[in-house]
Amino acid sequence: VCCKKEEKMKILAKLSHEETKKVYNIIEKKLALENLEKCLVGQEKKKELYIKCKKEKEEIELQYEKWWDYMICKYQLQDYPYAELTVDAIGETIQLV
């Protein structure tokens, strides 16, 4: 059995507990809505619920983008590729993948 060596991520910013809690809640809602949307696809009887789910998911995704925009500005992370930034909700940090 081959074990993959865990990559060491570079910590770029230490988040406050409030910042971490906010993004954690956003991510949880986003994932729940994504799963619900998958369950509702193609179910004609639940079309209204599907439309509501999609709208809420779009709103949550916008909140997530705004959170990232604010954190990138606050912690001056503009020089790092957006796609390589990740948040560690347990360690309360923003890291470079």
N, C-alpha and C positions, 0 to 999 in steps of 0.2 A: 504494500500500500504506500503510495506516494503522498506525502503531505506538502501542500503548497505553503511556502513561506509567507507569513503575513507581512504585507507591505506596511512600512512605517509612514504614516501621513503627517505632513507638516502642519502644526497648529499655527493658524494665522491670527486668531482672535479668541479671547475668552469672553463668553457671553454672560450677561446677568441672568439670574434665575428667572426673572420676568420675561426676558427675551426668549429664553429657551422654552418656557412654558407656552408662550404664545405660538411659536413655530410648531411645537409638538402638537398642540391642539389643531392647528391648521392642517398639518400632515395627517393626523388621525381622521379628520373630517374628509380630506381629499381622498384618502385610501378607501374609506367607507363608501363614499359616493361613487368612486370608480367601480367598486365591487357591485354595488347596487345597480349601477348602469349596465354592467355586464349581464346581470340576472334579468334585467327588464328588456333587453334588446330583442326585438321580434315578437314581443307579447302584445298583441293588438288590444287586448282587454285592459292592459295597464299602460296604455300610451300616454295618458294624462300624467301619471306618476313618473314615467320615463322623461317626459318633457320637463317636469319640475326638477327632477334629479339632475338633468343636464344643465339646467339654468343655475342651480345651486353649485354644481361642480365648477362651472365657469366663474362664478363669484369667488369661490374658494381659491381657485387657481390664480385669480387676480390678486387676492389677499397675499398669497404665497409669493408672487412676483414682487408685490410692493414691499413685503417683509425683506426679501433679498435686496431689492434696490436700496432700502434704508440701511441695511447692515453693511452693504458694500460701500456706501457713502460714509457711514459712521466710522467704520474701521479702516477706511481708505484701502479697499481691496480692488480698486479699478484696474490695476496692472495684472491681475490674475485672470486667467480664462474662466468665464462664468461656469462653463460646463465641468470644470475641474474643482469647483468649490462644493463642499458638503458640510452639513451641520451634524454634529454629534450631540444629540439631546441628553445623553447620559453624562458625558464629560463636559457639557455646556461649552462647546467650542465650535468654531468654524475652521475647517481643515482643507488643505489642498490635497487632492487625490493623487 
